[in-house]
Amino acid sequence: MLETAFDNRGAAIDAYSRALEAEPTDAVAVTSLVELLDEVDKGPALATYERAIWERIDAGDLDGPLLEGLRKAATWRGDTERAGAARTVQIALGLASPADEGATVNLGKVSVAALWDPDANAVLQQVVLRAGPGLSKDRLRTKKAAASDPIYGELERLAERFGARLGSVGLSDDLALVIARTGRDAEIDWLVPRSAQSGLDRAGRFVAGRLAWAAPHGAAGLLDDSPQKVAGTLAAVLRAARCEVGRGEPALPAADVKLRRAVRKAVHEAAGDANLGPSSLLAFAQSLQRSADRAGLLASGDIVAGITTVLNGAVSLDALRASGRGLDLLRFWLGSESALWGSDV
């Protein structure tokens, strides 16, 4: 320990601080520094350490030691739930033993207002709200679920969690995953696999949470496609409503949409004379995905189901490192500034 070598606690703190200035994610230096600092100084030092970790993760350097650094930082700050949440991720990625299972996380009191991207384009929000419900092409034979079916009550509670009301619940033998449609008067109409009649599994709850957030915004039919296809669909919607779509990169895939006259008029009024280019449309499509993913996590409280769904079942450190959506979920789950832990995102 440097304090022994220096025979001076202050000099040791200065030395460890300089080591962290040179290498902000040095695990040995931060561990030693935390042991020496007073409580009042520990918080700012750990906040700086965590920011440095996230900067490396954002730069594509996600690895086991960085995840362990986040877990230890949460532990040192007394954030038991967040430390347990980090352990859950480590277990899912094969970086820790299942015997070290993290603590249960209660997200019931987290505000849904934390989900919407504050920088999302307000004009496109209104365009999707007006045109989105008409873009669904689901035509399935269903049987109406009974109010006594467990799935009925589960989806009713989920809709209410996101400020909507339950419209209908249909059961289908032709579905593998939950589907939602934007109904009338803030209602959500659900189509679910018949196998889910007794309740949703972990993946189903994550998917349903995404839809429960998206449906009241008109976006439920836009979540399954890639952001590029969604952006192309939005461009087609704007053109159908005789709105200006700017030129530029990236090139967006063509889409064929048919809108009722009343919808075209509503979209035109919402868009006004805004000139929305491909980059704006793509950024908005990406923000829709991020917000919906966060909603799925909030609804399920299950990061494993979340990253498994986002990564299409290929859960690994390499796959997570390469996934923008996966990394956003990780930050929402583990970031000290996340709304999940009492702060604004």
C-alpha positions in Angstrom: 0.0 0.0 0.0 1.3 3.4 -0.9 0.2 4.9 2.5 2.8 2.6 4.1 5.5 3.6 1.6 4.7 7.3 2.0 3.8 7.0 5.7 1.3 9.6 4.9 -2.4 9.1 4.1 -2.6 12.4 2.2 0.4 11.6 0.0 -1.1 8.1 -0.8 -4.4 9.7 -1.8 -2.5 12.1 -4.1 -0.6 9.2 -5.6 -3.6 7.1 -6.3 -5.5 10.1 -7.7 -2.6 10.8 -10.1 -2.7 7.1 -11.1 -6.4 7.4 -12.0 -5.7 10.6 -13.9 -3.3 8.6 -16.0 -5.6 5.6 -16.3 -9.1 6.5 -15.2 -10.4 2.9 -15.0 -7.4 1.5 -13.1 -9.1 -1.0 -10.8 -6.2 -1.3 -8.3 -5.8 2.4 -7.9 -9.5 3.1 -7.4 -9.8 0.2 -4.9 -7.0 1.6 -2.8 -8.2 5.2 -3.1 -11.7 4.2 -1.9 -10.3 2.7 1.2 -8.5 5.9 2.1 -11.2 8.5 1.2 -13.7 10.0 3.6 -17.4 9.4 2.7 -17.8 12.9 1.5 -15.0 12.5 -1.0 -15.8 9.0 -2.0 -18.9 9.8 -4.0 -17.4 12.2 -6.4 -14.4 10.0 -7.0 -16.6 7.0 -7.8 -18.8 9.1 -10.1 -15.7 10.0 -12.0 -14.6 6.4 -12.1 -18.0 5.2 -13.4 -18.1 7.9 -16.1 -14.7 6.8 -17.3 -15.9 3.2 -17.5 -19.0 4.2 -19.6 -16.7 6.2 -21.9 -14.7 3.1 -22.6 -17.9 1.0 -23.1 -19.3 3.6 -25.5 -16.0 3.5 -27.4 -16.5 -0.3 -27.9 -14.3 -1.6 -25.1 -16.9 -3.5 -23.0 -15.2 -6.4 -21.2 -15.5 -8.4 -18.0 -13.2 -6.1 -15.9 -15.3 -3.0 -16.8 -18.5 -4.7 -15.7 -16.8 -5.8 -12.5 -15.8 -2.2 -12.0 -19.4 -1.0 -12.3 -20.5 -3.7 -9.8 -17.8 -2.7 -7.3 -18.5 1.0 -7.7 -22.2 0.4 -6.9 -21.1 -1.7 -3.9 -18.8 1.0 -2.6 -21.5 3.6 -3.0 -24.0 1.4 -1.0 -26.2 0.8 -4.0 -27.0 -2.8 -3.1 -29.7 -3.3 -5.7 -27.6 -1.8 -8.5 -24.7 -4.0 -7.5 -27.0 -7.0 -7.6 -28.2 -5.9 -11.1 -24.6 -5.8 -12.3 -24.1 -9.3 -11.0 -27.2 -10.5 -12.9 -25.6 -9.2 -16.1 -22.3 -10.9 -15.3 -24.1 -14.2 -14.7 -26.0 -13.9 -18.0 -22.7 -13.3 -19.9 -21.0 -16.2 -18.2 -18.7 -13.9 -16.2 -19.9 -15.0 -12.8 -21.3 -18.1 -11.1 -25.1 -18.5 -10.9 -24.5 -19.2 -7.2 -23.7 -15.4 -6.8 -27.1 -14.4 -8.0 -27.9 -10.7 -7.7 -30.6 -9.2 -5.6 -34.1 -8.8 -6.9 -34.8 -5.4 -8.4 -38.2 -3.7 -7.7 -39.0 -1.2 -10.6 -42.7 -0.7 -9.7 -42.2 2.9 -8.6 -40.1 4.1 -11.6 -41.9 6.7 -13.6 -42.7 5.8 -17.2 -41.8 9.4 -18.1 -38.1 8.3 -18.0 -38.6 6.2 -21.1 -39.2 8.8 -23.8 -36.1 10.3 -25.4 -36.2 14.0 -24.4 -34.5 14.8 -27.7 -36.9 12.9 -29.9 -38.4 15.0 -32.8 -41.7 16.4 -31.6 -43.1 16.7 -35.1 -42.4 13.0 -35.9 -44.0 12.0 -32.6 -47.2 13.6 -33.8 -46.8 12.0 -37.3 -46.5 8.5 -35.8 -49.4 9.2 -33.4 -51.7 9.9 -36.3 -50.4 7.5 -39.0 -48.9 4.6 -36.9 -52.2 2.8 -36.0 -53.1 2.5 -39.6 -49.8 0.8 -40.6 -50.5 -2.5 -38.9 -51.3 -5.3 -41.3 -52.1 -8.1 -38.8 -55.0 -10.1 -39.8 -55.3 -13.2 -37.6 -58.1 -15.5 -36.6 -58.5 -15.1 -32.8 -60.7 -16.2 -29.9 -61.5 -13.6 -27.3 -59.9 -14.2 -24.0 -62.1 -14.3 -20.9 -61.7 -11.7 -18.2 -60.9 -14.6 -15.8 -57.9 -15.7 -17.9 -54.6 -14.8 -16.2 -53.3 -13.1 -19.4 -56.3 -10.7 -19.4 -55.5 -9.3 -15.9 -51.7 -9.2 -16.7 -52.2 -7.2 -19.9 -54.8 -4.9 -18.2 -52.3 -4.0 -15.4 -49.5 -3.5 -18.0 -51.7 -1.2 -20.1 -52.5 0.9 -17.0 -48.8 1.0 -16.0 -48.2 2.9 -19.3 -51.2 5.2 -19.0 -53.5 3.3 -21.3 -56.6 1.0 -20.9 -57.2 -2.5 -22.0 -59.3 -2.8 -25.1 -59.5 -6.5 -26.0 -57.4 -9.6 -25.8 -57.4 -12.2 -28.6 -55.9 -15.6 -28.5 -54.3 -17.1 -31.6 -52.7 -20.4 -32.5 -50.8 -18.7 -35.3 -48.7 -16.4 -33.1 -45.3 -16.9 -31.4 -45.1 -13.5 -29.8 -47.4 -10.8 -28.4 -48.9 -8.2 -30.8 -50.6 -4.9 -29.9 -52.6 -2.5 -31.8 -53.5 1.1 -30.9 -57.3 1.1 -30.1 -59.7 3.9 -29.6 -59.7 6.3 -26.6 -56.3 5.3 -25.2 -57.0 1.6 -25.4 -54.7 -1.2 -26.4 -56.0 -4.2 -28.3 -53.8 -7.3 -27.8 -53.2 -10.5 -29.8 -51.3 -13.2 -27.9 -50.3 -16.8 -28.5 -52.8 -19.2 -27.1 -49.9 -20.7 -25.1 -49.8 -17.5 -23.1 -53.4 -17.8 -21.9 -52.2 -18.6 -18.4 -49.6 -15.7 -18.4 -46.6 -14.4 -20.2 -43.1 -15.9 -19.9 -40.0 -13.7 -19.3 -39.5 -12.9 -22.9 -43.2 -12.3 -23.4 -43.3 -9.7 -20.6 -40.4 -7.8 -22.1 -42.0 -7.8 -25.5 -45.4 -6.8 -24.1 -43.8 -4.0 -22.1 -42.3 -2.6 -25.3 -45.7 -2.7 -27.0 -47.6 -1.2 -24.0 -45.4 1.8 -24.2 -45.5 2.1 -28.0 -49.2 1.5 -28.6 -50.4 4.8 -27.0 -47.9 6.6 -29.1 -49.1 4.9 -32.3 -45.8 3.1 -32.7 -46.6 -0.5 -31.9 -46.5 -1.5 -35.5 -43.0 0.0 -36.0 -41.0 -2.0 -33.5 -40.3 -5.2 -35.4 -38.5 -3.7 -38.3 -34.9 -2.3 -38.4 -34.5 1.4 -37.7 -33.6 1.8 -41.4 -36.9 0.3 -42.5 -38.9 2.3 -40.0 -37.3 5.5 -41.3 -38.1 4.4 -44.8 -41.7 3.9 -43.7 -41.9 7.3 -42.1 -40.5 8.9 -45.3 -43.3 7.1 -47.3 -45.9 8.3 -44.8 -44.7 11.9 -45.2 -44.7 11.7 -49.0 -48.2 10.2 -49.0 -49.4 13.2 -47.0 -47.6 15.5 -49.5 -45.0 16.6 -46.9 -41.5 17.6 -47.7 -38.8 14.9 -47.2 -35.3 16.3 -47.5 -32.5 14.7 -49.4 -29.3 13.3 -48.1 -27.7 10.4 -46.4 -28.3 7.7 -45.4 -30.3 6.2 -48.3 -33.5 4.8 -46.9 -35.3 1.6 -48.2 -38.5 2.3 -50.1 -41.8 1.5 -48.5 -45.4 1.2 -49.8 -47.9 2.7 -47.4 -51.6 3.4 -47.9 -53.3 6.0 -45.7 -56.9 7.0 -45.5 -57.6 10.5 -46.6 -58.3 11.7 -43.0 -54.9 10.3 -41.9 -53.1 12.0 -44.7 -54.7 15.3 -43.8 -53.8 14.8 -40.1 -50.2 14.0 -40.9 -49.9 17.0 -43.2 -51.3 19.3 -40.5 -48.9 17.7 -37.9 -45.8 18.0 -40.1 -46.6 21.5 -41.4 -43.7 22.9 -43.4 -41.0 20.9 -41.6 -38.3 19.6 -43.9 -37.3 16.2 -42.4 -34.3 14.5 -43.9 -33.2 10.9 -43.8 -30.8 11.4 -40.9 -33.6 12.9 -38.8 -36.0 10.1 -39.7 -33.4 7.4 -38.8 -32.5 9.1 -35.5 -36.2 9.2 -34.6 -36.6 5.5 -35.5 -33.6 4.6 -33.3 -35.1 6.6 -30.4 -38.4 4.7 -30.7 -36.5 1.4 -30.4 -34.5 2.6 -27.4 -37.6 3.9 -25.6 -39.5 0.7 -26.3 -36.6 -1.5 -25.1 -36.4 0.5 -21.9 -40.2 0.1 -21.4 -39.8 -3.7 -21.8 -37.1 -3.7 -19.1 -39.2 -1.5 -16.9 -42.2 -3.8 -17.3 -40.4 -7.1 -16.9 -37.6 -6.1 -14.5 -35.6 -8.7 -16.3 -32.3 -7.7 -18.0 -31.6 -11.2 -19.1 -34.9 -11.4 -21.0 -34.2 -7.9 -22.4 -30.7 -8.5 -23.8 -31.7 -12.0 -24.9 -34.5 -10.5 -27.0 -32.5 -7.6 -28.3 -29.6 -9.9 -29.2 -31.9 -12.4 -30.9 -30.8 -15.1 -28.4 -27.1 -14.7 -29.0 -26.2 -13.6 -25.5 -22.4 -13.0 -25.3 -20.0 -10.3 -24.5 -19.0 -9.9 -28.1 -22.7 -9.6 -29.3 -23.5 -7.1 -26.5 -20.5 -5.0 -27.3 -21.6 -4.7 -31.0 -25.2 -3.9 -30.3 -26.2 -0.3 -29.8 -29.6 -1.3 -28.4 -28.0 -3.8 -26.1 -25.6 -1.2 -24.8 -28.4 1.3 -24.2 -30.3 -1.3 -22.2 -27.1 -2.0 -20.2 -26.7 1.6 -19.4 -30.3 2.0 -18.4 -30.0 -1.0 -16.2 -26.6 -0.2 -14.5 -25.9 3.5 -14.9 -25.8 5.4 -11.6 -27.7 8.3 -13.3 -30.5 6.0 -14.7 -34.1 6.7 -13.6 -34.2 3.1 -12.4 -32.1 4.2 -9.4 -33.8 7.4 -8.6 -32.1 9.8 -11.0 -33.1 11.3 -14.4 -31.7 9.5 -17.5 
